[in-house]
Amino acid sequence: MGIYHGKKDGLKLTAYTGDRAVLLAFDLDKEHIDRLAGFAIAATLPDTERKKGSDYFLKNRLNFNKPVTAKKPFGAEQWTASDSAPFQTFHWTHYPSTGPGRYIYTLFAMYFETGTTVLPGPSVSVEVDLVPEHKGNLDIGFTRTMVSSQAYVNRFKNADLYPEPQTIDYDTTPFQVQYAWLGAHAREMLVAFLEKCRTDPDVTVDVFAFDLDEADTIRTLCSMGSRVRVYQDNSGDHTSEDSEEPDMKCLPKPEKRRVAVHEPMAVHALRQAGVQVKTGHFSGLSHNKVIIRRRNNLPEAILTGSANFTIRGLYVQANSILVFEDKSVADLYAQAFDQAWNDPRKFKASKIALGWYDRSVGKSRFSFSFAPHTTAFPLDRIADAVRDANQSVLFAMMRMRSSGKSIDAITGLPEREDLYSMGILQKKGELELFKPDVGKPNFTVASTAHLAKDVPYPFSKEIGGGSGQVIHHKFVVCDFNSDNPVVFCGSSNLAASGETSNSDNLIAIYDRDIAVRYAVEAVRLYDHFRFRSLREGSTSAQPLQLKTSSDWAKTYYDPGSIRYRERIALVGG
């Protein structure tokens, strides 16, 4: 599962299944590209929904007739079926609204007949199982990252994510539908994991929290009382009234007491409910996002990832959550928690911080490391994997001001002419997109701004969901569709300073199906933000519009172009 191939008459189609999404990559023999107008994609609904006339063509935002510019954007009505407005690219991502099932995708090479009239040429089909797959006892889910989008405007009319003023105990009932849509599979996993803990009296729970303001999460933890221990970050961001972290609300300082710090409202609520709470920040941050489930004091499962247990972490930012229902993995995380709980000052010198720990879950192989360390040794493995990649490196990262071997290796990727590199590095207020175009450097800067004022018709205003990062992922995928892929993910920002100062966890995953899921997520985010960025920069002289000749395809067959490497790397096989 995970990769499906089809080839016929010089046309090749590869489908990759992600988290409720399918990445479709295509190729066409060079001798068939004369008059190529692009590609059309037909989808057939799953067998449970299949009936006569259930086939439909995926639609394109662009067409031959209506140019798109920053001042004259497309409207809701400007979706054109790809058999009339073919995709002028060699990959496309589909998010079926009908959900899981067995889909049939048929790819058509479309050719110009006269003017902008197009006719189909060769075609090829693949059947794809879009079913959530557990790798042994592992589940992985991603958030949707679409609060600043016309889709959210159309579906939810820009509804707020919480009432004003924001509290940690508001009634979330009116927000549940939008939370489910925005949080997607990642939120479902968090809710299910906590509910399994709550309803079992033999279960105790340990929590590493950095940010914590999601009302339902706090409410569930409070309901378990003394069965829960929480180690909460108390760095400067979380202990002052003018905190830069808008998610963490702090209690006002008592007027008649000299108190050096403020107690976050979440910590106060947890303690009032009988939850055992300790706070700390090591020499930097307590940056983990981990929940450990123990039964009769024996670790049996963990939830981890990049997502903070906050409104932004689940409903605004791009994040992932992993759940391991595996005792050997849970035991590692329990060791890290116990060391932090009992004596955080000795964490760096403790056994759990000294190296990588290898584990097998089902048929998949993993390695885990737990920071802070005395040196940033885990970054050596990432830098080596990036340097040794043979075909592709895909990534999404919240880039910090810090540096390190892994970040240096990634930012150096545009210099490699033998590799397809693609991804997003976010600094505060902007994105660096590694851009698949000819020339160096192969990246550009894109805005993360939402449409908030002076919005031209027929666009609608969007909300931003608060200030802060949008790309909160911390993952790198090397050679995702090869025989030797690797994914690096977890809570670590992959910077040297964090690895030696922060409480964090980093996971190396050696499994192709999982690498494919993260690759699909990287392509999804890249394409979304790149298109929005291109629209912002489009003018009447250089609008976004389908090309009326086959010249658009030439760079995909130029060995000196990164688009050539994109075509070869994504189609694989």
Secondary structure, DSSP 4 states (H G I P E B T S, - for coil): --EEEEEETTEEEEEEE-SS-EEEEEEE-GGG-TTEEEEEEEEE--TTT--TT--EE-EES--SS--B-SSSPPPTT--EETTTS-B-SSEEEE--TT-SEEEEEEEEEEEE-STT-EEEEEEEEEEEEE----BTTEEEEE----SSSHHHHHHHTT--SSPSSP-SS---GGGHHHHHHHHHHHHHHHHHHHHHHHT-TTEEEEEEESSB--HHHHHHHHHHGGGEEEEEE-SGGGSSTT-S-TT--BPPPPTTS--SS--BHHHHHHHHTT-EEEEE-TTS-B---EEEEEETTEEEEEEEES--BSHHHHHTSB-EEEEE--HHHHHHHHHHHHHHHH-GGGTTTSGGGSS-EEEEETTEEEEEEEE--SS-THHHHHHHHHHH-SSEEEEEEE--S---HHHHHHHTGGG-SSSEEEEEEEETTEEEEE--SSSSS-EEEEE-----SSPPTT-------SSS-SB--EEEEESTTSSS-EEEEES--S-HHHHHHSBEEEEEEE-HHHHHHHHHHHHHHHHHHHHHHHHHH--SSS-B---SSGGGGGGGG-TTSHHHHHHHHHH--
